[in-house]
């Protein structure tokens, strides 16, 4: 159909021949490696939050039972995520409270990591 889009004409959208996959084939193929990275980070942290000493004004807490008590967080994430999510040295274990704080105050947390030398020690 040429001309204006179907929705502009008040017509229903056409159904897709195949549904959009939940994960791309590339991400699905990296699932085992990501599981190994998560296991390595959680083992290194001993199951505890690694941000506790870095951000003392936030108390460790995991109030949402639907989320894991300790999550694996990519230190920089965003555009860097393409490499960080598969490198245990570029990830930290974080409780829900610290993970949420970092999400809202990313630049401040990255600056603290750089000041403490954490990023230099880890080679990030």
C-alpha positions as CSV (number, residue, x, y, z in Angstrom):
1,X,0.0,0.0,0.0
2,X,1.5,3.3,-1.0
3,X,0.4,6.7,0.3
4,X,-0.3,7.6,3.9
5,X,0.3,5.1,6.6
6,X,-2.5,2.7,7.5
7,X,-3.1,4.3,10.9
8,X,-3.5,7.7,9.4
9,X,-6.3,6.4,7.3
10,X,-7.9,4.9,10.4
11,X,-7.1,1.3,9.3
12,X,-5.8,-1.3,11.7
13,X,-2.1,-2.1,11.6
14,X,-1.1,-5.2,9.7
15,X,-0.1,-8.2,11.7
16,X,3.6,-9.2,11.7
17,X,4.5,-12.4,9.9
18,X,6.9,-13.3,12.8
19,X,6.7,-11.8,16.3
20,X,9.6,-9.6,17.5
21,X,12.0,-11.8,19.5
22,X,12.3,-11.1,23.2
23,X,16.1,-11.4,22.9
24,X,18.2,-10.9,19.7
25,X,19.9,-14.1,18.5
26,X,23.3,-12.4,19.4
27,X,22.2,-11.8,23.0
28,X,20.7,-15.3,23.3
29,X,24.0,-16.8,22.1
30,X,25.8,-14.9,24.9
31,X,23.4,-16.0,27.7
32,X,25.8,-18.7,29.0
33,X,28.7,-16.3,29.1
34,X,26.6,-13.7,30.9
35,X,25.6,-16.3,33.5
36,X,29.2,-17.1,34.1
37,X,30.1,-13.4,34.5
38,X,27.2,-13.0,37.0
39,X,28.4,-16.0,39.0
40,X,32.0,-14.7,39.0
41,X,30.9,-11.3,40.2
42,X,28.6,-12.6,43.0
43,X,31.3,-15.1,44.1
44,X,33.9,-12.3,44.3
45,X,31.5,-10.2,46.4
46,X,30.6,-13.1,48.6
47,X,26.9,-12.3,47.8
48,X,27.2,-8.9,49.5
49,X,26.8,-5.4,48.0
50,X,30.2,-4.0,46.8
51,X,28.8,-0.4,46.9
52,X,28.3,-0.3,50.7
53,X,31.7,1.2,51.5
54,X,31.6,3.5,48.5
55,X,28.2,5.1,49.1
56,X,27.8,5.0,53.0
57,X,24.9,7.5,53.0
58,X,22.7,4.8,51.4
59,X,21.9,1.8,53.6
60,X,21.9,-1.6,51.9
61,X,18.4,-2.8,51.3
62,X,16.5,-5.1,49.0
63,X,12.8,-4.3,49.7
64,X,11.3,-5.6,46.4
65,X,10.9,-9.4,46.6
66,X,10.4,-9.6,42.8
67,X,14.0,-8.5,42.2
68,X,17.2,-10.3,43.3
69,X,18.5,-9.2,46.6
70,X,22.0,-8.6,45.1
71,X,22.1,-7.6,41.4
72,X,25.1,-7.5,39.0
73,X,25.6,-4.0,37.8
74,X,27.7,-2.8,34.9
75,X,29.9,0.0,36.2
76,X,29.6,2.3,33.2
77,X,26.7,0.7,31.2
78,X,25.0,2.7,28.4
79,X,27.2,2.9,25.3
80,X,29.9,1.0,27.1
81,X,27.5,-1.9,27.8
82,X,28.4,-3.7,24.6
83,X,31.7,-4.8,26.2
84,X,31.1,-4.4,30.0
85,X,28.2,-6.8,30.4
86,X,30.6,-9.8,29.6
87,X,33.6,-8.6,31.7
88,X,33.5,-9.4,35.4
89,X,36.1,-6.8,36.1
90,X,33.7,-4.1,34.8
91,X,30.8,-5.2,37.0
92,X,29.9,-4.9,40.7
93,X,27.4,-6.6,43.0
94,X,24.8,-4.2,44.2
95,X,21.8,-4.4,46.5
96,X,18.6,-2.9,45.2
97,X,19.1,0.4,47.1
98,X,22.6,1.0,45.8
99,X,21.6,-0.1,42.3
100,X,18.8,2.3,42.2
101,X,20.9,5.1,43.7
102,X,23.6,4.5,41.1
103,X,20.9,4.6,38.3
104,X,19.8,8.1,39.5
105,X,23.3,9.4,40.3
106,X,25.5,7.7,37.7
107,X,28.1,10.5,37.3
108,X,28.6,11.0,41.0
109,X,29.1,7.2,41.6
110,X,31.5,6.9,38.6
111,X,33.5,9.9,40.0
112,X,33.6,8.2,43.5
113,X,34.8,5.0,41.8
114,X,37.5,6.9,40.0
115,X,38.6,8.8,43.2
116,X,38.8,5.6,45.2
117,X,41.0,4.0,42.5
118,X,38.5,1.1,42.0
119,X,38.3,1.6,38.3
120,X,42.1,1.8,38.0
121,X,42.6,-1.4,40.0
122,X,40.1,-3.2,37.8
123,X,41.6,-1.9,34.6
124,X,38.4,-0.1,33.4
